[in-house]
Amino acid sequence: MAYDVIIVGAGSVGVPTAMALGELGIKPLVIDMHPSPGQGENKHAIGGIRATHSDPGKILTGRRSLEIFSTWQDRFGDDIEWLKGGYVFPVYRKKDEQLLKGLLPVQKEFGLNIDFIEPQSIQQLVPGINSKGLRGGTYSPEDGSISPLLAVNAFYQRALELGATFCFKEKINRILVKNKKISGVVTDKNTYHAPVVVDAAGPFSPELCKTVKVKIPVISDSHEGAITEPVQPFFQCMVVDMRPAPGSKNYYFYQNKHGQVVFCITPDPPIIGKDKRETSEFLPQVCTRMIQLLPRLKNLRVRRTWRGLYPMTPDGSPLVGWNRKVKGLLHATGMCGQGLMLAPGVAELVARMVAGETTASDGLILKEFSPHRKFKGQEALK
Ligand SMILES: Cc1cc2nc3c(=O)[nH]c(=O)nc-3n(C[C@H](O)[C@H](O)[C@H](O)COP(=O)(O)OP(=O)(O)OC[C@H]3O[C@@H](n4cnc5c(N)ncnc54)[C@H](O)[C@@H]3O)c2cc1C
């Protein structure tokens, strides 16, 4: 069976990429080992969507993604639980204040609506937040949240309408290469041919690319998330506490459209690997910190926890670009902890690359996301 493009993975990136290709008249084949869309890491995301990053490429990609998520229901009718609650980074340490204030010029230059606001304004946005030592914080009112599974399924329906084909419960065992050019993939059920393979395999990209002797710097690590029972809404924004504590870096939480508080934390040191079994350390660790920050959360009952993977790169920015060794292999992976919020923008970029229609601002993004870049430094808000 022959296609123009094969996408590996019907996840956060693969599904909107199929949709974006469809919008340009290209009908891809998408293959996933799971039985339906979003069953890899997509459904593990807590749903935070922001464009307020620190590097121009991520800001531009995030802005486009935000536009797609926030206008989806008006344009296509599906409720993806978009909630424009904004992001708040409350600050208690001088060095965090300096870091966040230092990012504002580039964030504003690239069109973001964000400012450093007074402690009183933070208290209005997050009623009951611990005021001791609160120095203020950044607020970006246009950011928000969605339901990852509702969004990926909405994109899936749209991709089907535009002519994409999806094969589920099918594992790709290897990529096929002939004379250093992509010729297709071999799954546990079939062989499919195409001149372009998009690597949207997330944490499994290294294994996939290894089948054509391509090494890519994606290392997965485990993160846990949780959701509470629903209660009357009392705050809407995503709250990101940047401070570290023993065993963890930042943590973040928001109250979704149903009134449930959804949260997760960044372990320190990272828990490298692909273990998705929940731990008994996570809830005591994150809840202690959340209650110190916002004591009124203390009576909430947690309904469910889960554990998923971040496909991490050395500098915290994605890997998007053509492979130099294997012609036709296009990487769209390494989304770290931001694959949901970047995916629709990345998808359109990938589609333009396949169609040979990239723009000047794509050039800037592609330089930042290049799989062949030197991995110096770290994105400040990764
Ligand atoms: C606790 C937690 C909270 C998070 N919160 C957020 C958040 O608030 N906002 C945000 O933006 N991000 C968040 N993330 C990160 C986000 O989930 C990931 O960055 C994103 O889902 C990665 O997208 P992806 O398309 O690269 O991978 P996936 O969504 O995992 O898609 C890859 C797909 O490829 C398939 N696949 C791989 N290899 C093969 C193969 N050989 N054959 C067939 N199929 C294959 C997999 O089955 C999978 O479905 C969070 C993650 C976790 C764990």
The ligand as an SDF file (V2000), in Angstrom:
LIG
                    3D

 53 58  0  0  0  0  0  0  0  0999 V2000
    1.8040   14.1700   34.1740 C   0  0  0  0  0  0  0  0  0  0  0  0
    1.9780   14.8940   32.8560 C   0  0  0  0  0  0  0  0  0  0  0  0
    1.4440   16.1670   32.7010 C   0  0  0  0  0  0  0  0  0  0  0  0
    1.6040   16.8520   31.4900 C   0  0  0  0  0  0  0  0  0  0  0  0
    0.9940   18.0770   31.3490 N   0  0  0  0  0  0  0  0  0  0  0  0
    1.1170   18.7390   30.1770 C   0  0  0  0  0  0  0  0  0  0  0  0
    0.4470   19.9660   29.9810 C   0  0  0  0  0  0  0  0  0  0  0  0
   -0.2620   20.4720   30.8700 O   0  0  0  0  0  0  0  0  0  0  0  0
    0.6050   20.6110   28.7990 N   0  0  0  0  0  0  0  0  0  0  0  0
    1.3790   20.0840   27.7940 C   0  0  0  0  0  0  0  0  0  0  0  0
    1.5130   20.7360   26.7490 O   0  0  0  0  0  0  0  0  0  0  0  0
    2.0050   18.9120   27.9450 N   0  0  0  0  0  0  0  0  0  0  0  0
    1.8990   18.2160   29.0990 C   0  0  0  0  0  0  0  0  0  0  0  0
    2.5190   17.0140   29.2530 N   0  0  0  0  0  0  0  0  0  0  0  0
    3.4230   16.5340   28.1870 C   0  0  0  0  0  0  0  0  0  0  0  0
    2.6720   15.9250   27.0130 C   0  0  0  0  0  0  0  0  0  0  0  0
    1.8140   14.8890   27.4770 O   0  0  0  0  0  0  0  0  0  0  0  0
    3.6820   15.3580   25.9970 C   0  0  0  0  0  0  0  0  0  0  0  0
    4.6670   16.3220   25.6950 O   0  0  0  0  0  0  0  0  0  0  0  0
    2.9870   15.0200   24.6910 C   0  0  0  0  0  0  0  0  0  0  0  0
    1.8420   14.2070   24.8840 O   0  0  0  0  0  0  0  0  0  0  0  0
    3.9500   14.3190   23.7290 C   0  0  0  0  0  0  0  0  0  0  0  0
    3.2870   14.2020   22.4970 O   0  0  0  0  0  0  0  0  0  0  0  0
    3.8040   13.1980   21.3800 P   0  0  0  0  0  0  0  0  0  0  0  0
    2.8400   13.2690   20.2480 O   0  0  0  0  0  0  0  0  0  0  0  0
    5.2360   13.4480   21.1170 O   0  0  0  0  0  0  0  0  0  0  0  0
    3.7180   11.7710   22.0830 O   0  0  0  0  0  0  0  0  0  0  0  0
    2.4150   10.8500   22.3030 P   0  0  0  0  0  0  0  0  0  0  0  0
    1.2080   11.6830   22.5620 O   0  0  0  0  0  0  0  0  0  0  0  0
    2.8030    9.8110   23.2780 O   0  0  0  0  0  0  0  0  0  0  0  0
    2.2290   10.1890   20.8730 O   0  0  0  0  0  0  0  0  0  0  0  0
    3.1630    9.2620   20.3520 C   0  0  0  0  0  0  0  0  0  0  0  0
    2.3700    8.1140   19.7990 C   0  0  0  0  0  0  0  0  0  0  0  0
    3.2570    7.2940   19.0340 O   0  0  0  0  0  0  0  0  0  0  0  0
    2.8660    5.9430   19.1870 C   0  0  0  0  0  0  0  0  0  0  0  0
    4.0190    5.1160   18.8320 N   0  0  0  0  0  0  0  0  0  0  0  0
    5.2980    5.2840   19.2450 C   0  0  0  0  0  0  0  0  0  0  0  0
    6.0990    4.3590   18.6790 N   0  0  0  0  0  0  0  0  0  0  0  0
    5.2960    3.5990   17.8910 C   0  0  0  0  0  0  0  0  0  0  0  0
    5.5440    2.4590   17.0630 C   0  0  0  0  0  0  0  0  0  0  0  0
    6.7690    1.9510   16.9120 N   0  0  0  0  0  0  0  0  0  0  0  0
    4.5000    1.9100   16.4080 N   0  0  0  0  0  0  0  0  0  0  0  0
    3.2290    2.4210   16.5510 C   0  0  0  0  0  0  0  0  0  0  0  0
    2.9500    3.4900   17.3310 N   0  0  0  0  0  0  0  0  0  0  0  0
    3.9650    4.0730   17.9790 C   0  0  0  0  0  0  0  0  0  0  0  0
    2.4640    5.8560   20.6490 C   0  0  0  0  0  0  0  0  0  0  0  0
    1.5970    4.7630   20.8600 O   0  0  0  0  0  0  0  0  0  0  0  0
    1.7910    7.2120   20.8880 C   0  0  0  0  0  0  0  0  0  0  0  0
    0.3730    7.1470   20.7440 O   0  0  0  0  0  0  0  0  0  0  0  0
    2.3400   16.2740   30.4350 C   0  0  0  0  0  0  0  0  0  0  0  0
    2.8530   15.0000   30.5680 C   0  0  0  0  0  0  0  0  0  0  0  0
    2.6790   14.2950   31.7740 C   0  0  0  0  0  0  0  0  0  0  0  0
    3.2330   12.9050   31.9000 C   0  0  0  0  0  0  0  0  0  0  0  0
  1  2  1  0
  2  3  1  0
  2 52  2  0
  3  4  2  0
  4  5  1  0
  4 50  1  0
  5  6  2  0
  6  7  1  0
  6 13  1  0
  7  8  2  0
  7  9  1  0
  9 10  1  0
 10 11  2  0
 10 12  1  0
 12 13  2  0
 13 14  1  0
 14 15  1  0
 14 50  1  0
 15 16  1  0
 16 17  1  0
 16 18  1  0
 18 19  1  0
 18 20  1  0
 20 21  1  0
 20 22  1  0
 22 23  1  0
 23 24  1  0
 24 25  2  0
 24 26  1  0
 24 27  1  0
 27 28  1  0
 28 29  2  0
 28 30  1  0
 28 31  1  0
 31 32  1  0
 32 33  1  0
 33 34  1  0
 33 48  1  0
 34 35  1  0
 35 36  1  0
 35 46  1  0
 36 37  1  0
 36 45  1  0
 37 38  2  0
 38 39  1  0
 39 40  1  0
 39 45  2  0
 40 41  1  0
 40 42  2  0
 42 43  1  0
 43 44  2  0
 44 45  1  0
 46 47  1  0
 46 48  1  0
 48 49  1  0
 50 51  2  0
 51 52  1  0
 52 53  1  0
M  END
$$$$
